[in-house]
Amino acid sequence: MNFQLDLIKDKVEFFEAASLQDLEKKINVQIENNQAIMLRVRSVSHQMTAVDGRIIYSAAVHFSADV
């Protein structure tokens, strides 16, 4: 039996929250999780959108093994 592990080199995750504090908490939790598999933050892109009178904060975080 041949057992082979492939390393994750790049990964992009998307987050959404009703407040900046909640968005930051979600991202920080995932940063800690991804550090366990040797991924570091390469870039963060974020934006705010108003939908039906509500403000929604979103972010895309690019994790990479070769930072």
C-alpha positions in Angstrom: 0.0 0.0 0.0 1.4 3.4 -1.0 0.6 6.2 1.4 1.4 9.7 0.2 0.7 13.1 1.9 0.3 16.2 -0.2 1.1 19.6 1.5 -1.3 22.5 1.2 0.7 25.4 -0.3 -2.0 28.0 -0.8 -5.4 28.4 0.6 -8.0 31.3 0.4 -10.7 31.6 3.0 -13.7 33.9 3.1 -15.3 35.4 6.2 -18.4 37.4 6.9 -19.7 39.1 10.0 -22.1 41.8 11.2 -19.3 43.7 13.1 -15.6 44.3 12.7 -14.9 42.7 16.1 -16.7 39.5 15.1 -14.9 39.4 11.7 -11.5 39.8 13.5 -12.3 37.0 15.9 -13.2 34.6 13.1 -10.1 35.5 11.2 -7.8 35.1 14.3 -9.3 31.7 15.1 -8.6 30.5 11.6 -5.1 32.0 11.6 -4.3 29.8 14.7 -5.8 26.7 13.0 -3.8 27.2 9.8 -0.6 27.8 11.7 -0.9 24.2 12.9 -0.5 23.1 9.2 2.3 25.5 8.6 0.3 28.2 6.7 0.9 31.9 7.3 -1.1 34.9 6.2 0.0 36.2 2.9 -2.6 38.9 2.3 -6.0 40.1 3.5 -8.6 41.9 1.5 -11.7 43.3 3.2 -14.8 45.3 2.4 -18.0 46.7 3.9 -21.4 46.4 2.2 -24.8 47.8 3.1 -27.7 45.4 2.4 -31.3 46.3 3.3 -30.0 48.8 5.9 -27.6 46.3 7.5 -23.9 46.6 7.3 -22.0 43.4 6.4 -18.2 43.1 6.8 -16.4 40.5 4.7 -12.8 39.5 4.2 -10.8 37.2 2.0 -7.6 35.9 3.6 -4.9 34.2 1.5 -2.8 31.7 3.5 0.5 30.4 2.0 3.2 28.0 3.1 6.0 30.1 1.5 5.7 33.5 3.2 
